[in-house]
Amino acid sequence: MSTIEVPNVAPATYVSPPTREGLRFGLFSVANMISNPESRWEMGVEWEPFDCGMGGAVSVVCDEPAGVPIEIENGDGVGELVHAMPFAVFGRYRCSAFSRSLDEAEERARAHLALIEERQVERAIMHGDVDNTSTFVGATDLTPGAGDAVPVHEGLGLLEEYLGTTYGGQGVVHLPRRLGPHATSGLISRQGQRLETMLGTLVAAGAGYDVENVGPDGTPAGAGERWVYATGRPHVRRSDVFVMPDADHYLDRENNDVSVIAQRLYAVGWECATGAVLVQTAESA
């Protein structure tokens, strides 16, 4: 077969990049999202949750008044508060000077932030390493027996039981995307724009939970194992996006590069429950 040689007479034509959409069904799909709240929150927020206790039941038969005594607090002050300390998530763009305008550089930095911010928030609450106070660190380990990984269906059952007895509301299972195909086989279903278990518990299939597969004490899971967490429904507060540096300082004069960072503040918190279970991946199930 003969070939045709085409002389290289011109450089490649520069075109616009293809459109890229962010991941679906992550933390933001199930959290209570509060964007740019009016009240000041940059130094953190706190709120009093509804009672996380189980309550009780007593007999009302007059001649048999035994049962669980009703304990009434004195009502002085409020109960234990939930704290959510802020942290920053950023995207960036860097290019050689004068190859793009400042507006274009800012647009690219904002686009990068939009693609990665959910993943970075998921990673932050898993590790608690950016001074955020609501994290999976120290979660209650529900793995039974000697701590050996259990099948996914058993792990989800343990988390459902934990949320039902500890939280009592519609909680969230934080599922690594690695387990998505296995867990959706009759265990999790799509309901509109979000995922739920068959009992209606919300599911956040987050890529940030795949970044580093660690347990409540920071120990990495073994081969063929993944940690899955469950919490009360997260409240996510976030600021508007702001870009830095400003127009007068975005040029790095040492190397004549343009460097722009787009970032925004986040504060994430939830009530009552933080549980964890070690499960088997599909290959080891």
N, C-alpha and C positions, 0 to 999 in steps of 0.2 A: 504493500500500500504506500502510495506517495503521500508526502506531507507538504503542507503549505507553510512557509515561514513568513510571518508577519513582522516587518521591521518595527522596532520600538522607536517610533518617531515622536511620541508625546507621552507625558506622564498620565497616570490614572486620573480619571475625573472624580473630583470630590463631590459626594452626594450626602444628603441628610441621612442620619442613622435610622434604622428601623425602630418602630414604636415598641417600647417594652412596658408591660404592665406588671404591677407588683403581685406578690403571692396572694392567694386567696385562703380564707378560712383560718387566719392566724388570730392572735390575741385581740386585735382591734375589731374583729367581726363579732366578738361576744362580750367585750368589756363595755361598761358604761362610760362612753367617751364624752369628755367635757372639754371642748376646744376654746382656748382664749377666755377663760372665766373672768368676769368683771372684778371680782374681789381679789385682793392681793394674796398670792400664794407662793411667791418665789422663795420664801424662807421655809416652806413646808406647810402642810395642812394637817388638821386633826379633827376627828368627829367621834361622837358617842354612838356606837353601834346598838342595834337592838340586842336584847339579852341573848347570849349564846348558849345559855344553859338549857337543860332538858325540861325544866319546870317539874311538875309533879301531878299526882292525882290523889284525891282523898275521898273517903267515904262520906256521904251526907245522910246516912241512916242514923237517926237520933240515938237509938239504943246501942249502936255499935260505932262510936265516933273514932275508933282507932284508924290508923293509916299513917300517911306521911304528914308530919306537921307542916303547917304553912309558915314560912319564915318571911318576915317583912322587914326590909331595911329601913333605916331611919330617914332616908331621903335627903340627907345632907350631901350636897355636891352631886356630881355626876359620876357615872361608872368609869371603868377603864376605857381610855380613848384609843382610837386607831390613829397612828401617825404615818404620814407619807412624806418623805423628804425628797426634794427635787434633784434631778440630774440632767445633764445636757446630752443630747444626741446630735451628731453632726454628719453632714456630707460635705464633699469638697470637690474642687476642680482646679487643675494646675495645667498651664500651657506656657509656651514661650511668649515673650512680650510682643504685643502688637499683632499677634496672629488672630486674636479675637477682641471684640470690644468688651468693656466691663459688663454691659448688659448681657451679652452672650455668656460670659464667664459665670455671672450670677445665676442665669437661667440653668446652666449645666450643674452648678453646685446644688441648686434647689431640686433639680431632677434626681440627682444622686441621693440626696436626703430622702426624698419621697420613696425611693426604691428600698432603702435599707433601714429606715427608722423603726418599723415594726419589729424587724429581726433583732435590732440592737436593744429595744426595750425588753423583748422576751429574754434575751441573754442577760440583761441587767438584773431582772427579777429572779433569774435562776441562780446567779452568782452573788448578788449583793455586794459587788466590788466597786461601786461608784457612790458609796455612802447612802444608797437608798435603803429605807428601813423595812419595807415589805418585800421579803425574798423567800425563796425556797430553802435557804440555809436554815438548818435546825428543824426542818419539817418532821412531823411524826411519821416514823417508818412503820408502815403497815405490813411489810413483807413478813409472812408467817414463818414459823419454825426457825431453821438455822440461817435464814436470810437468803435462801436460794431463790432464784428467779422463778416466777410462776407464769403460766400461760396468760396471754393478754386478756382473755375473757374473765379469768379469775381475778386478775389485777384490777380490771374495771369494776368488778363486783365489790371488791374490797373498798375501792374509792367511793363507789355509790353508797355503800353502807356507812362509811365514815362521814360523808357529807350529810347523809340523812340524820345521823345521830349527833353530829357536832355542829352543823350549820343550820340545817332545817329549811334552807331556801334553795333557789336554783343556782347551784354552784357551777364551777368550771373545771373540767379535766384538761390539763395542759399536756398535750400529746406530741411527742416528737414526730415530725413528718415521716421519718423513717418507718414508723409503725402504721402510717395511714392506710396503705393497701390491705394490711392484715386486719386492722381494727375495723375497717368498714365492711368486712364480710359478715354482715348480719348483726354487728355490734353497734355501729354508728351509722347514722343516715343523714342525708342532706335535707335540711328544712329551709327552703329559700336560699338566702345568702349566708347561712351558717350551718354548722354541724351540731348534731345532738346525739346523745346516747338514746337507746330505746326507751329509757325512763325519763327523757326530757332534760337531762343534764347537759349543759352547753359544753362544747369541745373546741379548744383552741389548738389547731394543728400548726404549731409554730416552728419555723426553721431555726429560730434562736435557741430552741431547746435541743437541737441537733449539734450545735457548734461544739459544745463540750459536754459529754455524757457523764454527768457526775451526780452522786447521791447527796442527801441532806448534809453530810459531813464533808463534802468536797471530794470524796474518794471516787475515782473513775470506775464505771461499770466494766465488767469483764466482756470478753468476746461473746457475741450473741445475746447481749442483754441491753436493756434500756430502762432508764428511770422515767416514770410517769408521775405527775403531781396533780393534786386537786386542791382548790382553794374556794373560798367564798368568791362571789362575783367581783372582779376587780373594778375599781373606779380609776379611770385614767384621765388626769388633767394635763393639758399641754398648751403651750403658748403659741403665738404666731411664729412664723419662721423669720429669723433675722439673719442678715448677712454681714460678715466681717472679713477683712477690714473694710473701712469706708473707701470711697472713691479716690481719696488722696493718698492712700497708703497700701493699695492692693498690689503694687509693683514691688517685687523683690529686686532691689538694685544690685545686689551682689552677683546674681546670675541672670538678671533680666527675665525673670519668669513672673507670670501672673499666678497668684495663689489666692483662691477665694473659698471661704468656709460658710456653709449655710447650716444653721443649727436652731434647735428649739428646746425648751425646757419641758421635762415631763415629771409628774409626780404620780406614783401608782400605789394604791393601797387596797386592802380587802379585809373582811371581818372574819373572825372566829376560827377558821379552819385552814390548815396547811398540812396536807398529808402526802405521803410518797409511797410508791410500791415499785419493786424491781420486777420487770417482766421479761419474758423471752421474746426474741425477734422471731419472725416467721421461720427462718431457717432452723432455729433450735426448738421450736414449739413441738 
